[in-house]
Amino acid sequence: MNTAMTQLAAPSGLISLVLFVVAVAVLALLAGGFWFNSRIKDREPPRPSAEEQPHLPPEGATGELTENREPDEIPRTPKGGRALLPYELSNMGTKPSENKDRPRWSKGSSGSFGGGGLGAH
């Protein structure tokens, strides 16, 4: 019975030694990571002071602009006319809308597709 206990104890001692070596290796990697990170941070420029931070302009914060916008359509080519080339087009984004009424969602609608509302009725 004593030899069976000795055989069971031998591998567990080896496993303990392997786990200890792995733990020391992980700790060495963590310490090396902290050391390497501190070397990198030492090479970075210092953080800006409070005086170097951006400040509001003297007139204060800019105001909010609320307007309706609509797509800026591409001009139609007249019959028999020449098509416009890309460099002849302006920045075709949006333009201010003539209509100043703010669009509202239908009553009972969340305004999103699949939002669970009844939709426009």
C-alpha positions in Angstrom: 0.0 0.0 0.0 2.9 2.3 0.8 4.4 1.9 -2.8 1.0 2.9 -4.3 1.0 6.2 -2.3 4.6 6.9 -3.4 3.7 6.5 -7.0 0.7 8.8 -6.7 2.8 11.5 -4.9 5.6 11.5 -7.4 3.6 12.9 -10.4 1.8 15.5 -8.2 5.2 16.9 -7.1 6.2 17.2 -10.7 2.9 18.9 -11.6 3.4 21.3 -8.7 6.9 22.1 -10.0 5.6 22.7 -13.5 2.8 25.0 -12.2 5.3 27.0 -10.2 7.5 27.5 -13.2 4.6 28.5 -15.3 3.5 31.0 -12.6 7.0 32.5 -12.4 7.1 32.8 -16.2 3.7 34.6 -16.3 4.8 37.0 -13.5 8.1 37.7 -15.5 6.0 38.5 -18.6 3.8 40.8 -16.7 6.7 42.6 -15.1 8.4 42.9 -18.5 5.3 44.3 -19.9 5.1 47.0 -17.3 8.7 47.9 -17.7 8.4 48.1 -21.5 5.3 50.2 -21.2 7.0 52.6 -18.9 9.9 53.0 -21.3 7.5 53.8 -24.1 5.6 56.4 -22.0 8.9 58.1 -21.0 9.6 58.8 -24.8 6.1 60.4 -25.3 5.7 64.2 -25.1 4.3 65.5 -21.8 0.5 66.0 -21.5 -0.6 69.6 -22.2 -1.1 71.9 -19.2 -4.4 73.6 -18.4 -3.2 76.8 -20.2 -2.5 74.9 -23.4 -6.0 73.4 -23.6 -8.5 74.9 -26.1 -10.8 77.7 -24.8 -14.1 79.0 -25.9 -14.0 82.1 -28.2 -14.6 85.4 -26.6 -18.2 85.7 -28.0 -19.0 82.4 -26.3 -20.3 79.1 -27.7 -21.6 79.0 -31.2 -25.4 78.9 -31.6 -27.4 75.9 -32.8 -28.8 76.1 -36.3 -32.1 74.4 -37.0 -33.2 74.1 -40.6 -34.9 71.7 -43.0 -32.8 70.4 -45.8 -33.7 68.6 -49.0 -31.6 66.8 -51.6 -29.9 69.0 -54.3 -31.1 67.4 -57.5 -28.8 66.8 -60.5 -29.8 69.1 -63.4 -31.7 67.4 -66.3 -29.9 67.3 -69.6 -32.0 68.9 -72.4 -33.0 66.7 -75.4 -30.1 66.6 -77.7 -27.9 68.4 -75.2 -24.6 67.3 -73.8 -24.5 65.5 -70.5 -22.6 67.1 -67.6 -19.2 65.7 -66.7 -18.4 65.0 -63.1 -16.1 68.0 -62.8 -18.9 70.3 -64.0 -21.2 69.2 -61.1 -21.1 71.1 -57.8 -21.0 69.5 -54.4 -24.3 67.6 -54.8 -25.2 67.2 -51.1 -28.2 69.0 -49.7 -29.6 72.5 -49.8 -31.8 74.5 -47.4 -35.5 73.7 -48.0 -38.0 76.3 -49.1 -40.6 74.8 -46.6 -40.0 76.1 -43.1 -42.5 73.7 -41.4 -40.8 71.0 -39.4 -41.9 67.5 -40.5 -43.8 65.6 -37.8 -44.4 61.9 -37.5 -47.9 60.5 -37.9 -49.9 60.1 -34.7 -49.3 56.6 -33.3 -46.1 56.1 -35.2 -42.6 55.9 -33.7 -41.1 57.2 -37.0 -38.9 54.2 -37.5 -39.4 51.1 -39.6 -40.6 48.3 -37.5 -41.0 50.5 -34.5 -44.3 48.8 -33.4 -46.5 51.7 -34.2 -49.7 51.6 -36.2 -48.1 53.4 -39.1 -49.6 56.2 -41.2 -53.4 55.8 -41.3 
